[in-house]
Amino acid sequence: MGSLASIKDYVGRTVDISAYQGVRPVGDVQLSATLALPGEGGRIVTGPQKVAQRFLVELLKEVASMRFRPAEGTTFLTEARVGAFRTHSDVFGAFRRGVAMAKPLIQRQELDTDPDDERFVDAVIISIAVIPGEAVITAELVTRAGRDRTYIFPLNVPL
């Protein structure tokens, strides 16, 4: 990724504005949940990163939190916020319920013409660490192109 992307890299793709800044092609990085860092314009995302962003936005959107879209959202963040995460099983169950709720919302945004690496299939938990005040979920994103990227979702939860 040392060179700049050209217009031909985006043929046949749609793009989203990046809601998480600081993404790097390899390695572990802490992201900022912002549309633009100070002194920068926004960035775009495509491919598996676009799918991961859509997944996180839907997973972390609480049910009925959007006035004119009451059917959107999941119970995942609500469960975390009210202190329902006490064990690995609690986190696993909430994550699977959240994925099940987010999946149709994400797939409704997709087009039949979207590339396979931009089409959500599943998010699978690799590991869960529950420590006082925090749950860390490592999950693998699955697109139609196959198992693609592993993501870590650190969450501060009341325990």
C-alpha positions in Angstrom: 0.0 0.0 0.0 2.9 2.3 -0.5 1.4 3.9 -3.6 -1.7 6.1 -3.9 -4.8 4.5 -5.2 -6.0 5.3 -8.7 -9.5 5.7 -10.0 -9.2 2.2 -11.6 -8.9 0.7 -8.1 -12.5 1.7 -7.4 -14.2 0.6 -10.7 -17.3 -1.4 -9.8 -17.2 -0.4 -6.2 -19.1 2.0 -4.1 -17.4 3.8 -1.2 -18.5 4.9 2.3 -17.1 7.7 4.4 -14.8 6.2 7.0 -16.3 6.5 10.5 -13.2 5.1 12.1 -9.9 6.9 11.5 -6.4 5.4 11.9 -7.0 2.2 10.0 -3.7 0.6 8.7 -3.4 -2.3 6.3 -1.6 -4.5 8.8 -1.0 -4.7 12.5 -3.0 -3.7 15.6 -4.0 -0.1 15.8 -6.4 1.9 18.0 -9.1 3.6 15.9 -10.7 7.0 16.5 -14.5 7.0 16.0 -14.5 10.3 14.0 -15.2 11.2 10.4 -12.0 13.3 10.2 -8.9 13.7 12.3 -7.8 17.3 13.1 -6.2 18.9 10.1 -7.4 16.2 7.7 -10.4 15.7 5.5 -12.4 12.5 5.7 -11.3 9.2 4.1 -13.2 6.6 2.2 -13.4 2.9 2.8 -14.1 0.0 0.4 -13.8 -3.8 0.4 -13.7 -5.7 3.7 -13.0 -2.5 5.7 -16.3 -1.1 4.4 -18.1 -4.2 5.5 -16.4 -4.1 8.9 -17.5 -0.5 9.4 -21.1 -1.2 8.4 -21.1 -4.2 10.8 -19.8 -2.1 13.8 -22.2 0.7 13.1 -25.1 -1.6 13.1 -23.9 -3.8 16.0 -23.4 -0.7 18.2 -26.6 1.0 17.2 -29.2 0.4 19.9 -32.7 -0.7 18.9 -35.1 2.2 18.4 -32.3 4.8 18.9 -33.1 6.4 15.6 -36.4 8.2 15.7 -37.6 7.4 12.2 -35.9 3.9 12.0 -37.2 2.2 15.1 -36.7 -1.3 13.7 -32.9 -0.8 13.2 -30.3 -1.6 15.8 -29.4 -4.4 18.0 -29.5 -5.3 21.7 -25.7 -5.8 22.0 -24.8 -2.4 23.3 -27.8 -2.3 25.5 -26.8 -5.5 27.2 -23.3 -4.2 27.7 -24.5 -0.9 29.1 -26.8 -2.5 31.7 -24.1 -4.8 33.0 -25.3 -8.1 31.5 -21.7 -9.1 30.6 -20.4 -11.2 33.5 -19.0 -14.3 31.8 -17.7 -15.4 28.4 -21.1 -17.0 27.7 -22.9 -13.7 28.3 -20.7 -11.8 25.9 -20.8 -14.6 23.3 -24.6 -14.8 23.5 -25.1 -11.1 23.2 -22.6 -10.9 20.3 -24.4 -13.7 18.4 -27.8 -12.0 19.0 -26.3 -8.7 17.8 -24.9 -10.4 14.7 -28.3 -12.0 14.0 -30.0 -8.6 14.3 -27.4 -6.7 12.3 -27.1 -9.1 9.4 -30.4 -8.3 7.6 -29.8 -4.6 8.2 -26.4 -4.8 6.5 -27.5 -7.0 3.7 -30.4 -4.7 2.8 -27.8 -2.0 2.1 -25.9 -4.3 -0.4 -26.5 -4.5 -4.1 -26.4 -7.6 -6.2 -23.6 -5.9 -8.2 -21.4 -5.3 -5.1 -18.1 -7.2 -5.2 -18.0 -10.3 -2.9 -15.5 -8.7 -0.5 -18.2 -6.0 0.2 -21.0 -8.4 1.0 -21.5 -9.4 4.6 -22.0 -13.1 5.5 -21.1 -13.3 9.2 -18.9 -12.2 12.1 -17.4 -15.1 14.1 -15.9 -14.8 17.6 -12.3 -15.9 17.8 -11.8 -15.1 21.5 -13.4 -13.2 24.4 -11.6 -11.8 27.4 -13.7 -10.5 30.3 -11.8 -8.6 32.9 -13.2 -6.2 35.5 -14.7 -3.2 33.6 -13.9 -4.5 30.2 -14.7 -7.1 27.6 -12.4 -7.6 24.6 -13.9 -9.5 21.6 -11.7 -10.7 18.8 -13.9 -11.5 15.8 -13.4 -12.6 12.3 -15.4 -10.9 9.5 -16.7 -13.2 6.8 -17.7 -11.8 3.4 -18.8 -13.6 0.3 -15.2 -13.7 -0.7 -14.5 -15.8 2.4 -12.9 -15.3 5.8 -11.0 -12.1 5.5 -10.0 -10.0 8.4 -9.8 -10.3 12.2 -11.0 -7.4 14.3 -10.7 -6.7 18.0 -13.6 -4.9 19.6 -12.6 -3.5 23.1 -15.6 -2.5 25.1 -15.8 -0.9 28.4 -18.7 -2.5 30.2 -20.0 -2.0 33.7 -19.2 -5.1 35.8 
